[in-house]
């Protein structure tokens, strides 16, 4: 007996984890998993969600995968405590094999997955691996993909945008291309339970045309970039730590994020602490990978024409939620301001997010972070100024060293951000400097070759 994607299958689990009631579809899954009609819920993924809802005493919603024969089911589970029991409402019921038949996917030879984060409007704020060319920070997800409807003519992503719930199995193609991708994401909330964006993944597939497997056109750049990475410690660390850290962050988020009902403040705080620690470690892994990449002998960077003012506004938009949480205002260049420079769009945005993010982190509540551009001879310059406690003169160069932290007792990043930013700026023929004094705030200056003047060679190291 099959269940449609939008059909809800229900069941009830008691305090001992026994399945005391179940619709036929759930009971069939229970028996297939080796359970009995009145025994303990035998489907591990469903039992985990039911136990979590019972232990926390709150409603929990999650996307899970459950085995069904030699196939897997993508399920959306809603577990709601009801006295000493938990009510399960289960939707989705999409098998991976049916998705393959629907979209002609050969899953036996997948390419590298891409992890992404975005703001509430689906503007990309982070991509991993950073070397992937499919997505870039600042892009909108719908600028890259055309969504494919499911068998019922619906789009999971669109539905999730309206309800701010997790989605999975959203098929999509590159514009004007036959390559198929599968999208999924979780909603992200801040400490005040305000919705702030999405965290998800893109899985490139092999498509089949006229009965033959055809490797995708755009996605090989991702696989090629992965193969071209140096086989050093940082990349091995990335491969070893990223998957478990992503799972830890996702599980922590699911406690304080994927809930439809109230949750005790202590549990919210615990979840945010775990997720924050996980993201800090992921940031360290990202930075170590970046360091190894930019220090490799074959590191290359683009030198295109870019608008520094536009990039500054993008960086400000990406950091507005963080700034609001700190009661700090970012004063970005006005919309009619243009400052053309030469450099790598994605890398310059990475630098600006670091500079403006640092300014927000070290600014007192109620202050302003000021971002402006100006022409300095044959250089295009961008200034990030804050009203924080400032940097002593003898530390102006030290802060650009690896793992530099002036005050280890203060919350901060990995101590690699400014080192990476200066290396990137110099690789583009520019530089980063700081003008500051203790108690007088800090003023960081990014310079790049102006697009209106002859190009410059890279800064000598």
N, C-alpha and C positions, 0 to 999 in steps of 0.2 A: 504494500500500500504506500503510495507516494503522497507527499505533502507539497503543496505549492509554496513558492518562495514567500508569499505574503500571508500564508495560513499560520495561525498560532496554535501550537500543540501544548497542552497543559499537563501538569502533574503536581503531586504533593509529596514532600519528604518530611519525615518526623525528626525529632530531636536526636535520634540514634542514627540518622542517615538512611533509614529505610524508605523505599518507595511505596507509600501507602495508597496512592491513586495515580493513574496515568491514562492518558488517551492512547488509543491503539498504536499510533505511530511511535510514541515514546516507549510504550511497553515492548514493541518489536525491537527497538534499539537496545533496551535493557536486556532482553533475552539473548540477543545476538552477542552482547558483551559478556555473556556468561552468568548473568544475574538470574534471580528468580522473581516470580510475580509479587511476592511480599518480602523480598530480601533487600539488602543494602543496595542503594543506587550504584550500579556497576559501571556506569560511563564516567571515567575519571574527570573529564573536563566539566561535566554537569555537576558531579558531586562536589568538586572544588568550589564552584560558584554558590551552590546551596549551603555548604559549610561556612563560607565567608559571610553570607547574608545572616545565617543563624548566629554566628559568633559575634558579629558586630551589631546585630539587631537593626539593620538598615536594609533598604532596598538596593540591590546591586544589579547593574546591567553590564553585560560583556559580550564581545564576539569570541567564540571558541571554535575549535576544530575537533570533531569527534569521528572516530573510525566507523565505517559502515561496510562490512565485508572487506573487499580489497580496494575500497575507495574511501575518500574523506568527505565529511559534511562540513560546510561553513554554516554555523548556527549563531543566532543572536539570542542570548539567554537573559531573562529578567526574573530575578529571584527576590521574592517579597516575604518577609517574616509575617506569620499569622499565628499568634500565640506561641505554642511550642513547636509549630511546624513551619515549613517554608513552601510557598506556592511558586511553582515554576511555570513561566510562559515562554515558549521557545518558538522563534521564527527563523526565517532563512531557508534552511533545508535545501541548500544548493550543493550538489556534489561536484567535485572537481572534474569528474569525467563528463558530466553533462555540460559544464562550462567549456570543456574542450570541444565537444560536439557542436555546441552553439557557435563558438567563435573560431573553430578550426585550429585549436592550440595544440602544439606538441610540447608537453611539459617535461619530456625526458631530457631536454637539453636547454636548460634555462641559462640566461646570461646573468650578469651581476645585478643584484638588487640595489636600488637607490633609496636612501632614507632622507626625508625632507621635513622641514617645519615651515609653517606659514602663519601669517596673522589671520584675523577673522575674515578678511576679504580674500583669502587664498593667495596673497602675495608672498612669495618664497622668502624666508628669512634665514634658512640654513639648509645646506645640501651635504650629504656624505655618501660616497666619497666626493671630496671637493674637486677632484680631477674630472668627474663626469661632465660631459658636454651637453647632456640632454636638458638639465635644469640649471638655472643660475639664480643666485640671490637677486631679488628685485623683480623677477618675472612673476606673472600671474599664471596659475596652473592652467587656466582656460586659454591662455595665449599659446600654450604648447600642445595641449591635447584636445581632440574631438571625442566626446563621450559616446559610448555605444549602449543602446537600450538593452535590457534583459528580455527574457522570453515574454514577459507581461508588458513590455513596452515602457518600463520604468527605468529611471536613472537613480541608483542608490546614493550617489554623491549629492544630487539635487535634493533628495528627500532629507539627507542628513544635514545639509545646510540649513534647512528650515527648522529641524528639530534639535540640532546641535548634539547629535548622537553619533556613535561610531558607525563606520561603514566599511564594507569589504567587498571584494569581487566586482568592483566597478571596472568594466572593460573600457579601454580608450585607445585611440590611435593618434599618431602624429598627424598634424594637418597635412593633407595631400599625400598621404603615405599609407601603405597597407600594414605597417608594423603594429602588432597588438601589444598592449601593456595592461596589467591588472593593478588597479589602485586600491588602497585602503588607508584609513586614518582614524585616529582617536581625537576627540575634542580636548582642548587644554584650558584649564581655568587657573586664575591667579589665587593668591592667598585670601582674597575677599570673595572668592567664588564667582568672579566675573569671567565670562567667556572671553578668551584672548586669541584663540587660533587653533591650529591643527598640527598633529604630528603623525606622519604616515610613511608609506613606502610605495615605491613603484617597482614592479617586477616585469622586466622585459621577457617576452616569450618568443618562441619560434612559431611562425605561422605556416599554414599549409595552403598551397594554391594548386588547383588541378591535380590533387593527390600527391604532390611533391613537397617536401619540406624546403622552405625558403628562409634563409637567414635574413634577419631584419637589416634595414639600411642604416638607420641612425644609431641604434644601440651598440653596434660593434665598437664605436668610438669609446664607449664606456669600458667594454672588455679590453680593448687595446690599451686604454689609459691604465687600467689595473695591471696589465701585464708589464707595462713600461715602468711601473713603480720600482724604486730600488728595493732590493731584498735585504734591507737593513733591519736593525732591532725595532725601530719605531713602527715600521710597517707590519712586522711580525706581531708586535704588541697590539697594534690596531686590530689585526685579524683575530687575535686571541681574546681581547677584552671587549671589543665593541658588541658582539652579539649578547653576551650575558648582561652587560651594562644596559643595553637597550631594553632587555626584558625586565631588569630590576626597575628602571624608570617607568616603563609601561605598567608594571604591576602596582607600583606605588601610586601612579596617577589614577589607576582604576579604582582605588579605595576612595580618594577624595574628589575624583572627577566624574567617573561613570556611575553616578547615582542620581536617582530621580526623586529621592526623598531626603529628609534631614539626616545629618550625620553629626555625631558629637565632635566638639571642637578639638579635643585631644587627638582623635583619630585623624582629623584633617591636618593638624600640626605634624603628627608623626609621618603621615604620607608625604607632606611637602618637604620635611627634613630628609627623608630617604631619597625622594626624587631629586632634591637639590644636590645632595652628595653625589648621586649617580651622574647628574649632568656636569658637576665639577670634574669628576674623573673622565667623563667623555670629552670635556673641553681640553683636559691635559693630553689625552690620547690624540685629539685633533691637532693640538699645537705641536706635539712631538713629531707627528707625521708631517706637518707643514715644515718644521725645521729641517727634517731630513730631506724633504723634497727641494726646498730652496737652496740647500747647501750642496746638492748633488751637482756634478760637473756638467750634466746635460740639461739643467733647468733652463727653460725658455719662458719668455713672457711676451704678451702682445703689446704692440705700440700703436694703438688705434686712436682716433680722435674721440674724446669723451668730454662731456660737460660736467665740470667739477661741481657747479652749483646744483645741477640736477642730482648728482650722486650724494651731495650733502643733504638734500631734502629727502632722498630715499633712506639714507641712514637715520635721519631724525624720525621718520615715520616708523621705521623698524624698532626704534627704541622708545617710542612715546609711552607705551604701556609700562615699561620698566621705570621710566622717568616719573610717570604719574604715581606709581607705587612709592617712590622716594620723595614725592612732593617737590619735584624739580621740573622746571620748564625748559624746553629746548627751543631756542630762537634760531631757526634755520634761515638760509638766504631767501629773499622774496622770490615769488614764482617767476618774475620777469628777469631775474638775474641770470646771466649766462657767462661762464668762464671756460673756454675751450682749452683742453690740455691733451697731451699724448700719453697713453698708458693702457693698461689692461683694466677694462671695466670692472670685472669681478674682483680683481685684486685691490683696486682702489677702494671699492665699496667695503671690502674686508678691512682695509686700513681705517676707513672712516668709522665703521661700526666699532672698532677697537678704541679709537681716540675719543669718540663721543660717549661710548659706553663707560670708559674710564672716568671721563669728566662727570657723568651722572653718578657713578659709584662714589666718588669722593667729594661730591657737592653737598653742602648742608641743605636741610629742608627749607623750602621757600625761596631758593636761589634760582639763577638762570644759567644755562650753558649756552654760550653765544658762538655761532658758527657763521663765518663769512669768507668770501673769496675776494682776491684782488690780484692785479697784474703787477709783477715785480721784474721789470726788464724783459728778458726772454723766458721768464718763468711764470707759470700760473701757480698761485699760492692759495692755500686754504688754512684758515685759522680756527682752532677750537679753544675757547677760553672758558674757564670756570671760576667760581668764587669759593673754592675750597681752601684748605689750609696751606696749600703751596708746597713747593719742593725746594729744599736747601740747595744753594749754588754748587756745593761739592758733590751733589748727587745727580746733576744734570746729565752726565754721561753714563753714570752707573745704572740708571733706570732702563737703559737700552741694552744692558747685558742679559745673558741667559739667566732665567730664574731670579731676576732682580725683584726684591720686595723690600721697600724701605721700612715698613712696619709689619712684621709678621703677625702681630696681634690683631690687625685690622682684617675684616673680610675683604677678599680680593680674588683676582684671577690666578693664573698659573705662573705668572712671572715671565711669560714668553711672548705675550702679545706685542709689546713695544719692540722687542728684538726682531720678531717676524715682520712687523710693520715697517721698520727702518730698512731691513734687508730687501723687502719688496719695493719700497720707494726708490732705493738706490739702484735696483735692477732695472727700473724704468727711467733712469737718468735723473732722478730727483733726490730728495732727502727729507728727513724729519728732524726738527730741533725743538727745544723747549726753552721758554723764557719764564722764570718763576723765582719767587723768593718765599721763605717761610712766612706764613700768615697772609699772603697776598694773592692766592689763587695761582693757577697755572695757565700758560698760553702755549699750545703746541702749534707748530707751523709745518705744514706739509707743502713741499714744492715739487712741481713736475714740469717738464718741458712744455712750453706754451705751444698750442697748435698753430699759433699765428707767427711763430718764429722757426728758424731752422732747427732740426732735431739735434739733441745732445747725446753723447755717448754715456754709457752707464757709469755711475759713480765708482771710482776706484776703491776697492776694499783695502 
